[in-house]
Amino acid sequence: MKVRIFAIILVVLAGLGVFLAVIKVNDDKQDQFDSYIELARKNAEKNIPYNSVNYYERAFDIKCEDENVYLEYIKQCEILGGDFYYDAIHDYAVRFPESPNQYESLCKFYYDGQDYKSVFKVALEAKDKGIATDAVREMFVDSRYKYKYIKGGLSDATPFLGKYARVKRDEFYGFIEDSGAFLIFPKYEEAGFFAGDSTAVKDQGEWMMINELGYKVAVCSQEPESLSYISNGLVPVEVGEKYGYMDTALVIPEKLEYDYASNFRGSIAAVKKGEKWALINTAFEQITDYKFDDIYIDEFNTCISNGVVIAKENGKYGLYDATGASLSEARFDEIYPFVSEEYAAVRVGDLWGFIDKTGQVVIKPQYEAAKSFCVGLAPVKVGDYWGYINTDGKVCIDCTFEDCIPFSENGVTAVKEKDSWSYIKLLLYEN
């Protein structure tokens, strides 16, 4: 019995010894941690950030529980810059994943480095967690509207249709990519749009089809007055002020029956006879009667955009679907086509505002001129100059341009300054 009691006493004493040893080790670690932090702060005061960072990191090898201390460390890393700052910011997110401050610091890091895609990503994560600070929200909003110039010195510019846009330099047409690089340097007298892998151009008085490399791939059976690009296997052609359609063989039909013919988008095109317009399909069957006073033909020579046809009846423009059925009872003096699924610009009297696809006014008419939304931005004219607003009606790109066009889905648009056109690209859309 005495032996058992003695053994129990030994176990208790051993446990107490271990406990006291752990306390001593922890006290030693705390003393060491405090010592490193003190040295880090002293070196920071002496403006020796390299030594300061080294001591902070030694302290963090022991523990890192105080976010304010970590923020001291980040300030020293920011002075050193480079990988020191990068690693500190990204380690912050690992050590304090639920901290609003780490999201703000990470956003600022990316914002200062003009990595606006990463700003967006981090800000959205903070928003989803419900911990986005005012600074994060401001950087998020501001990042949406940062842009750079990618091509300048142009006589004319158009939106992108797919991968390319048609441009004019001096008196000649060519094509650019969304990087701003020329696909084909301006050298043609006239040009259509690339809708796929070919388009029509006029070179030294001759109309022809070329591919993306600029090589001739087809010519018409006879010389037309004008030629467009191939869409849905068909291309409108003009001869003697009359229009018709050819297939990819480019044989001009004997009879051209229209006074105007647009390109097909999907299976829909607009044609004109006399003073009236109708919609047709690719079999050249009428979808509607010749009942419209006008059908809006966009920059790409098409009549339907995002499922909406803009047509005029009884002196006013309305919204119609691909069958010619009215989408809304709302009527306006003028409507700019839906460039995207967002809002379209409309004119009421002398002022322009914006509507959705139901014809509901979402931004009241208040601008001297306007064009439709894409990627959350729309051109508006205020006074003598153009800029861009967001869907809340706030000017986000200042009104400093002589003219501008809607953005394309690739985040690129063209603006006019000092009688010259340039393309700009939102930095969020950088590769």
Secondary structure, DSSP 8 states (H G I E B T S, - for coil): -HHHHHHHHHHHHHHHHHHHHHHHHHHHHHHHHHHHHHHHHHHHHTT-HHHHHHHHHHHHHH----HHHHHHHHHHHHHH-HHHHHHHHHHHHHH-TT-HHHHHHHHHHHHHTT-HHHHHHHHHHHHHHT---HHHHHHHHHHTT-EEEEEEEESEEEEEETTEEEEEETTEEEEEETTS-EEEEEEESEE---SSSEEEEEETTEEEEEETTS-EEEE-SS--SEE---BTTBEEEEETTEEEEE-TT----S---BSEE---BTTBEEEEETTEEEEE-TT--BSS-S-BSEE---TTS-SEETTEEEEEETTEEEEE-TTS-BS-S--BSEE---SSSS-EEEEETTEEEEE-TTS-EEEEEEESEE---BTTBEEEEETTEEEEE-TTS-EEEEEEESEE----TTSEEEEEETTEEEEEEEGGG--
